[in-house]
């Protein structure tokens, strides 16, 4: 069927970042999904004169060499541009700082926290889902493609998160009390967890649905993700 998603392929570069891309079938053959390809191009700052060398290392896994302007191979990541991220939970100490006008506004509203008065009202509503209010968390909006669950850089920096080795186990704790085992991965340079797509299908999550992802840790290492389906 033209346009149908057929396979997933992994591109790996010299500095060990990986990208997971969908391959789709068109009339003239198989093509990389345009959205995935554009992400790979943007992340690596590819330009018209750059040369890419693809080496097929194993099934659906390619090592990609990037030759900038056809002259010098890129051996490390180009300067980052911060990606768009889901809303995240500020550090507790940040909630204590407020301007005089903010404090006055909070008092006038019966002691409302400074975060709410500064336009982060959704943060407080999301906190009510947490099993442990001290846990790190982020809010995920279900998208069109739900292969893996990414943890973006601002969340990692905010909480000082660390992750287990690639392919080590991690657990999802689901709202119905069950658990699903998944694997730690690194795609597009970001830590992520497999099994997210299966969870979305099993629990009939639709595009635009909101999930509060509460991260449980041993020390600083994330060991489990407790999922809270908002409005379900």
C-alpha positions as CSV (number, residue, x, y, z in Angstrom):
1,X,0.0,0.0,0.0
2,X,1.6,3.3,-1.1
3,X,2.5,5.6,1.9
4,X,2.3,2.7,4.4
5,X,5.0,2.5,7.0
6,X,7.0,-0.7,6.5
7,X,10.1,-0.8,8.6
8,X,12.3,1.0,11.1
9,X,15.9,1.7,10.4
10,X,18.7,3.0,12.6
11,X,21.3,5.5,11.5
12,X,24.4,5.7,13.8
13,X,27.1,8.3,13.5
14,X,30.8,8.6,14.6
15,X,30.0,10.1,18.0
16,X,27.6,7.2,18.8
17,X,24.3,9.1,18.5
18,X,21.5,7.1,16.8
19,X,18.4,8.0,14.9
20,X,15.3,5.7,14.5
21,X,13.6,6.4,11.2
22,X,10.6,4.9,9.5
23,X,10.8,3.6,6.0
24,X,7.6,3.8,4.0
25,X,6.5,2.3,0.7
26,X,5.7,4.5,-2.3
27,X,5.0,3.6,-5.9
28,X,8.7,3.8,-6.9
29,X,10.1,1.9,-3.9
30,X,10.9,2.4,-0.3
31,X,11.7,5.9,1.1
32,X,12.7,7.3,4.5
33,X,9.8,9.1,6.1
34,X,10.1,12.8,5.3
35,X,9.6,14.0,8.9
36,X,12.3,11.6,10.2
37,X,14.7,12.5,7.5
38,X,14.3,16.2,8.1
39,X,15.0,15.6,11.8
40,X,18.3,13.8,10.9
41,X,19.3,16.6,8.5
42,X,18.5,19.3,11.0
43,X,20.2,17.6,14.0
44,X,23.4,17.2,11.9
45,X,23.3,20.6,10.2
46,X,23.6,19.0,6.8
47,X,24.2,21.3,3.9
48,X,23.8,20.8,0.1
49,X,27.5,20.0,-0.5
50,X,27.8,17.5,2.4
51,X,28.5,13.9,1.5
52,X,27.0,10.9,3.4
53,X,28.5,7.5,3.3
54,X,26.2,4.7,4.5
55,X,27.7,1.4,5.7
56,X,25.2,-1.5,6.2
57,X,26.4,-3.1,9.5
58,X,23.5,-5.3,10.4
59,X,19.8,-5.7,9.6
60,X,18.2,-2.3,9.3
61,X,21.3,-0.7,11.0
62,X,23.6,1.7,9.1
63,X,26.8,3.6,10.1
64,X,26.7,7.0,8.6
65,X,29.8,9.0,7.8
66,X,29.2,12.8,7.3
67,X,31.8,14.5,5.0
68,X,31.3,18.3,5.4
69,X,31.4,20.1,2.1
70,X,32.9,16.9,0.6
71,X,36.2,17.5,2.4
72,X,36.4,16.7,6.1
73,X,34.6,14.0,8.0
74,X,32.5,15.2,11.0
75,X,33.8,13.3,14.0
76,X,31.8,15.0,16.8
77,X,28.3,16.4,17.2
78,X,27.7,19.8,15.7
79,X,26.6,22.6,18.1
80,X,23.2,21.8,19.5
81,X,20.0,23.7,19.0
82,X,17.7,23.0,22.0
83,X,14.7,20.9,20.8
84,X,11.1,21.7,21.7
85,X,10.2,20.0,24.9
86,X,7.1,19.0,26.9
87,X,6.4,21.1,30.0
88,X,8.6,20.0,32.9
89,X,8.6,20.3,36.7
90,X,10.8,23.1,38.0
91,X,13.2,22.3,40.8
92,X,11.7,22.9,44.2
93,X,14.1,25.7,45.1
94,X,13.1,27.6,42.0
95,X,9.5,27.9,43.3
96,X,10.8,29.9,46.3
97,X,12.0,32.7,44.2
98,X,9.6,35.4,43.2
99,X,9.5,39.1,42.5
100,X,7.7,41.4,44.8
101,X,4.9,41.8,42.3
102,X,4.5,38.0,42.0
103,X,4.4,37.6,45.8
104,X,1.8,40.3,46.0
105,X,-0.3,38.6,43.3
106,X,0.0,35.3,45.2
107,X,-1.2,36.8,48.4
108,X,-4.1,38.4,46.7
109,X,-5.1,35.0,45.3
110,X,-5.1,33.3,48.6
111,X,-1.5,32.1,48.7
112,X,-1.3,30.7,45.1
113,X,2.2,29.6,44.3
114,X,4.4,31.8,42.1
115,X,4.6,29.2,39.4
116,X,0.8,29.4,38.8
117,X,0.8,33.2,38.8
118,X,3.6,33.1,36.2
119,X,1.6,31.1,33.7
120,X,2.4,27.6,34.7
121,X,-1.0,26.6,36.1
122,X,-0.9,23.2,34.4
123,X,2.2,22.2,36.5
124,X,0.1,22.1,39.7
125,X,-2.6,20.1,38.1
126,X,-0.1,17.6,36.9
127,X,1.5,17.2,40.3
128,X,-1.7,15.7,41.7
129,X,-1.0,12.6,39.7
130,X,2.4,11.9,41.2
131,X,2.7,9.0,43.6
132,X,5.7,10.8,45.2
133,X,5.6,14.6,44.8
134,X,9.4,14.7,45.1
135,X,9.9,12.5,42.0
136,X,11.1,14.0,38.7
137,X,8.5,14.0,36.0
138,X,7.6,15.4,32.6
139,X,4.4,15.7,30.6
140,X,4.1,13.8,27.3
141,X,1.6,14.6,24.6
142,X,0.9,11.6,22.5
143,X,2.0,12.3,18.9
144,X,1.5,10.7,15.5
145,X,4.5,8.4,15.8
146,X,5.0,6.7,19.2
147,X,7.9,4.2,18.9
148,X,9.9,5.2,21.9
149,X,9.4,7.5,24.9
150,X,12.1,10.2,24.8
151,X,13.5,12.1,27.8
152,X,14.6,15.5,26.6
153,X,17.7,17.4,27.6
154,X,16.0,20.1,29.7
155,X,14.4,17.4,31.9
156,X,17.7,15.6,32.2
157,X,19.6,18.8,33.2
158,X,16.8,19.9,35.6
159,X,16.9,16.8,37.7
160,X,20.5,15.6,37.0
161,X,19.1,12.3,35.6
162,X,21.3,9.4,34.6
163,X,20.3,6.2,32.7
164,X,21.3,2.6,32.6
165,X,23.4,1.1,29.8
166,X,21.9,0.8,26.3
167,X,19.7,-2.3,26.2
168,X,19.5,-2.6,30.0
169,X,16.0,-3.2,31.4
170,X,13.6,-0.5,32.7
171,X,10.0,-0.9,33.8
172,X,6.8,1.0,33.0
173,X,4.3,1.1,35.9
174,X,0.8,1.4,34.4
175,X,-2.3,2.9,36.0
176,X,-4.0,-0.5,36.2
177,X,-1.3,-1.8,38.5
178,X,0.5,-3.9,35.9
179,X,4.2,-3.6,34.8
180,X,5.8,-3.7,31.4
181,X,9.5,-4.3,30.9
182,X,11.3,-2.2,28.3
183,X,14.9,-1.3,27.2
184,X,17.0,1.8,27.6
185,X,18.1,3.2,24.2
186,X,19.7,6.3,22.8
187,X,18.2,7.7,19.6
188,X,18.7,11.1,18.0
189,X,21.2,11.8,20.8
190,X,18.5,11.5,23.6
191,X,17.9,8.7,26.1
192,X,14.6,6.9,25.5
193,X,12.7,3.8,26.4
194,X,11.2,1.1,24.1
195,X,7.7,-0.2,24.4
196,X,5.9,3.2,24.3
197,X,4.1,2.4,21.0
198,X,2.7,-0.9,22.4
199,X,1.5,0.9,25.5
200,X,-0.3,3.6,23.4
201,X,-2.0,0.9,21.4
202,X,-3.0,-1.3,24.3
203,X,-4.4,1.6,26.3
204,X,-6.0,3.2,23.2
205,X,-4.1,6.5,23.7
206,X,-4.9,8.9,20.9
207,X,-2.9,11.8,19.4
208,X,-3.2,14.8,21.7
209,X,-3.7,12.7,24.9
210,X,-1.7,13.8,27.9
211,X,0.5,11.4,30.0
212,X,2.3,12.4,33.1
213,X,5.6,10.4,33.2
214,X,6.9,10.1,36.8
215,X,10.5,8.9,36.9
216,X,11.6,6.6,39.7
217,X,15.3,6.4,40.5
218,X,17.9,4.5,42.4
219,X,20.3,7.3,43.2
220,X,20.2,9.4,40.1
221,X,19.7,6.5,37.7
222,X,16.2,6.2,36.2
223,X,14.9,2.6,36.9
224,X,11.2,3.0,36.1
225,X,8.6,5.2,34.6
226,X,5.2,5.5,36.3
227,X,2.6,6.5,33.7
228,X,-0.5,8.6,34.6
229,X,-3.1,9.0,31.9
230,X,-4.7,12.4,32.3
231,X,-8.4,12.3,31.9
232,X,-8.6,8.5,31.5
